[in-house]
Structure formats: C-alpha cells, structure tokens
Amino acid sequence: MEPVKIGLLGLGTVGGGTVNVLKRNAEEIARRAGRSIVISHASARNLNKPRICDTTGIKLTNDPREVVEDPEVQIVVELIGGDTLASEMVMRAIANGKHVVTANKALIAKQGNEIFAAAQKQGVMVAFEAAVAGGIPIIKAIREGLAGNKIEWLAGIINGTGNFILTEMREKGRAFADVLAEAQRLGYAEADPTFDVEGIDAAHKLTILASIAYGVPLQFDKAYTDGITKITRDDVAYAEQLGYRIKHLGISRRTPNGIELRVHPTLIPESRLIANVNGVMNAVLVKGDAVGATLYYGAGAGAEATASAVVADIVDVVRTLTSDPENRVPHLAFQPNQLSNLPILPMEEVETAYYLRLHALDKPGVLADITGIFGEMGISIEAIIQKEQPEGDQHVPIIFLTQRVQERAMNSAIERIEALDAIDGQVARIRLEMLG
Ligand code: HSE
C-alpha cells in the first residue's frame, strides 16, 4: 500500500521533534498504523534557520499555502501556533478535504466549534491531543478511556512554565523574574510569556478539557483566569507552614447550576500526589463517577514529548482513513448534535475555600473587627496565624484559611476589610481546594 503523505506546517521545536520521532520510529509506527507514513512536504517561515531535525527527502517551502494546496498531502499537521495564519491554513486544509492534526491550544479553544463543524461537513478529522498537556494522552483518556463515566470535576497543572516558576520559588527561594527568564531560555515558555504566567495558556487547555469532559461547546471567553505574578515567596512559605503547596491549577467542576471553568493559583494539601508535581511537569486529575479519581502525569512541553502526541494523532487518523466518518470518535467526545447547553458559571457563583494574607495594625480589637466582618458575611474561619512584626513596621502579617464560601461573599468581605483603617494595602487571596 502507498505510504500516507503528511504535510507539515512549522519546523520549530515541535515540528522538528515530530520529524525526528516519525523517522526514528518509522517501522514501529507503520506496524501500528497499518501503513507507512512519510512527511512529503513541509513549510517553515525561515528555511535557512538551523533545525533540530534532518529534512532530507522532504520538499520544503516558506509558504504554508503550498502545503495545504498540495494534492498529494492527505494529512496536514499544523505546528505554526497562534490563531491567525494557523486558522487560515487549517480551514483551507479542511476545505481541501484533508485531515488535520494540530498542537494549537489557542486555535482549538477559541475557534474549535467552527473548525469542527467545517470538518464534520467535509468528513475529515481534526485531532488535537498535543494541544493539552504535551505528551500526556489526556484527550484520549477522557474522550475514550473514561467514556463510561459522568465526569464530576477535573483539575490540572497544565502549564509547565508556571509550575517551574512556583517550584523554584518554593524549593530554592528564587525570584519570579529570574525563573521565568530561565524557562524562556529552555524553550518551555510561550512566544508571549504572559500567556504562561497570567493563566491564558492554561485556560486554553482547560477550555478544551471541560468541553470533552461534559460535552459542552468550547467557551474560552467564559473562563476565569488569574495569574501567578502576585504570589510572593512569603505566601509560598506560609502555605507550606500550614501544610499546603501553591499550584497554578486549571479547575473545572460540574455543579447543578452550571460548569466552573477557572485558572488561578490554588493551595492544595501537600499530601496530594498532584501537590508534588514539580518543575515543568504537568498532571491532570479527573474524577469520574464510576472510576473515582484518576491522575495523568508527564511532560507537558518539549520537542519529543509533544511530538509523541502529534504522532499518536497521525496514527489515529491513518487508522481511520478508511472508516465511515459517522462512526469516528467525535471531536468533543459527545455526538455533535448532543452537546449540552449547561452554562459556564460566572466566578462570583463559584464556591471555594480561601487563604487570605493581610497586613493589620498590631493593636487590640483589630482581629475582632476582621472576624466580625467574616461572621456577618457567613464566612467560617478554618485557621489563623499571626506572624511576627517585621522590623520598622507597625503592621503584622495575618493569614486566614477559611471554609468554602461563594466568591461573591468573599469579594464583599475583602472589600470591607480593605476599607478598615487598621489594614495596610490589599488583602492577598489564594483559593484553596482539597481535591479529595
Ligand atoms: N508554554 C507551555 C507550557 C508549552 O509552559 O506548558 C506547552 O503548551
């Protein structure tokens, strides 16, 4: 049988890794797919750049349009990134009747609904395992492996750069900016690293996970995001004293009123496995009603780890080249006409526990004023610690852990506490999840 011909858009880190893995494991991959797979045509913005892969035998161009218009190409692998040129190329490929494999989380999270509708109309597949958590096969696990479950919630460390920063801050007391610069040097960070540290990259990935977990359309615009830039070394140390670790989590939970979709720094008990996922590693916890809690761990970024997911998608597409489009695994796990309109909840309606750090004048009655506000707002306190007065400062840091309460009540309480004369500056808030 003729080899299946791949058109590759992008020869950067993941593109180069994909060429290398497909070449190195060609024989094993052909035995799995039932056909040989070759990259016949590839594009890169700058053809003169040094590469991590050998492109011998591949027709090269700096115009990705030539690849998506190539009649010999059956599967287009989009590894350009971003959501402008990549979007145009993916839509052209689909219009040309080609299957698509992509690692592009921003593209799927923001334009996936339209892309999947176009793909369904054309009877082609759009596979995107590499878009979430790099090499961890989390899409396949939720979409296929957990298909018998009602998914209750999921929570993940789905940005390696952010996890690397928090780990280095905790383990070595390093400063934020210094660690971020190292993540950029190592090639983990996004082209715009604010996507990593402000939680946008994680929100892209969480949006995709929630859609396949609950069978709802992709709604990135409704995701709540809070970054890690305001986390201090003190917060990391205080959390540790209380038995918690701070992780930048993407959390999505099904509630009777709708779906929570939120990315923010989170205190989690240090005894949880996921609290011990360090460095650039990713991990996703998924709770199904039948299976219970399951945990998926691995490299969330990097050339060959991400290529592992890209190549698995290529193999899946090759295996289904001859199958009836109606009987393929649906893009969002549920049949397209069976998606639910369960709403995404506004953050004010989400209920969590909290870690609060505030700076208060060290004088009688201040604590009573603060706890009085908590009492009036129906907020129950789980723990309080007061730290020593820093030299030359009239204020002392006080840390509260609260029980679960709606974000709306906590917002009002924080506003009232910040207005007290005895309080200096803003109240730092980090949400807390037991993940039990
Ligand atoms: N910038 C991303 C991360 C790359 O750090 O996880 C993988 O999506």
Boltz pocket constraint, residues with backbone or C-beta under 6 A from the ligand:
constraints:
  - pocket:
      binder: B
      contacts: [[A, 130], [A, 131], [A, 133], [A, 134], [A, 158], [A, 159], [A, 160], [A, 161], [A, 162], [A, 188], [A, 189], [A, 190], [A, 196], [A, 201], [A, 280], [A, 300], [A, 301], [A, 302]]
      max_distance: 6.0
